[in-house]
Amino acid sequence: YELLKELPLVIEIESTQGLLGVIHADLFGSYWNEAISELGPEFAMWSRNRIRQMNQSKINGIEKVFFGHTPVNQPLLLGNCHYIDTGCVFGKSLTCYDITHNIYHSVPYLNGATE
């Protein structure tokens, strides 16, 4: 548990597409630098405000932001926010995003898989 406290709330990735962000659950605001500077751990880890409101507004100052935490049936794009938690923890699929080829990849949950 102590190790988890040391992990960043936000990950930024420089890519050929521009700056990409990764946040576990949610981000408040519409300007990337302001939003991440004011982001607290409770909101970043537990909030579902943006997806519950189906907020289509773009987060300015960043090309794409990727979120998990709230399971969706398939990857969901709202503005420039990508929701990619497809419920693996609940026996559904695991989804990732290939930033090189600009595509989602999903694999089904395999109960008891060792490979």
C-alpha positions in Angstrom: 0.0 0.0 0.0 2.8 2.4 0.8 4.3 1.9 -2.7 1.0 2.9 -4.3 1.1 6.3 -2.5 4.4 7.0 -4.3 2.9 6.5 -7.8 2.0 9.5 -9.9 -1.7 10.6 -10.2 -1.0 11.6 -13.8 1.2 10.1 -16.5 2.2 12.2 -19.5 3.4 10.5 -22.7 5.1 12.4 -25.5 4.1 10.9 -28.8 4.1 11.6 -32.5 0.4 12.5 -32.1 1.2 15.0 -29.4 1.0 14.9 -25.6 -1.1 12.0 -24.2 -2.3 11.8 -20.6 -3.3 8.8 -18.4 -5.4 9.2 -15.3 -7.1 6.4 -13.3 -10.6 7.8 -13.0 -11.3 11.5 -13.7 -10.1 15.0 -14.2 -11.9 18.2 -13.4 -11.7 21.2 -15.7 -11.1 21.8 -19.4 -7.4 22.9 -19.4 -4.8 20.2 -18.9 -2.1 22.1 -17.0 -4.5 23.8 -14.7 -6.5 20.6 -14.1 -3.5 18.4 -13.2 -2.0 21.1 -11.0 -5.2 21.1 -8.9 -5.9 17.4 -9.1 -6.2 15.6 -5.7 -5.9 11.9 -5.2 -9.5 11.3 -4.2 -10.9 12.9 -7.4 -8.2 11.3 -9.6 -8.9 7.8 -8.2 -12.6 7.7 -7.6 -14.6 10.4 -9.4 -16.9 9.5 -12.3 -18.3 13.0 -13.0 -17.1 13.5 -16.5 -18.3 10.1 -17.8 -21.6 10.1 -15.8 -22.4 13.4 -17.5 -21.3 12.1 -20.9 -19.2 15.3 -21.1 -18.2 15.8 -24.7 -16.0 18.8 -24.0 -12.4 18.6 -25.0 -9.6 19.0 -22.5 -7.4 21.7 -24.0 -3.6 21.6 -24.0 -3.4 17.8 -24.6 -4.1 15.6 -27.5 -5.8 12.7 -25.8 -6.5 11.6 -22.2 -7.1 7.9 -21.2 -9.2 6.9 -18.3 -10.1 3.7 -16.5 -12.1 3.0 -13.4 -15.6 3.1 -14.9 -16.3 -0.1 -17.0 -17.8 0.5 -20.4 -18.9 -2.1 -22.9 -16.5 -1.0 -25.5 -13.9 1.9 -25.6 -15.8 5.2 -25.4 -14.6 8.5 -26.8 -16.0 11.7 -25.3 -14.3 14.8 -26.7 -10.6 13.8 -26.5 -11.2 11.6 -23.5 -10.8 7.9 -24.1 -12.5 5.5 -21.6 -10.8 2.1 -21.9 -11.9 0.1 -18.9 -13.8 -2.7 -20.5 -14.4 -4.6 -17.3 -11.6 -7.2 -17.1 -11.9 -7.2 -13.3 -15.5 -8.3 -13.8 -14.7 -11.1 -16.3 -15.2 -9.0 -19.4 -12.3 -7.8 -21.7 -9.0 -6.0 -21.2 -8.5 -3.1 -23.5 -5.4 -1.0 -24.3 -4.6 1.7 -26.9 -1.8 1.4 -29.4 -0.4 5.0 -29.7 1.8 4.0 -32.7 -1.1 2.8 -34.8 -4.0 4.8 -33.2 -6.1 1.8 -32.5 -7.7 0.0 -29.5 -6.9 -3.7 -28.8 -9.2 -5.8 -26.6 -8.7 -9.4 -25.4 -11.3 -11.4 -23.6 -10.9 -12.3 -19.9 -9.4 -15.8 -19.5 -10.3 -17.2 -16.1 -7.3 -19.1 -14.7 -5.1 -18.3 -17.6 -1.4 -18.7 -17.0 0.1 -17.5 -20.3 
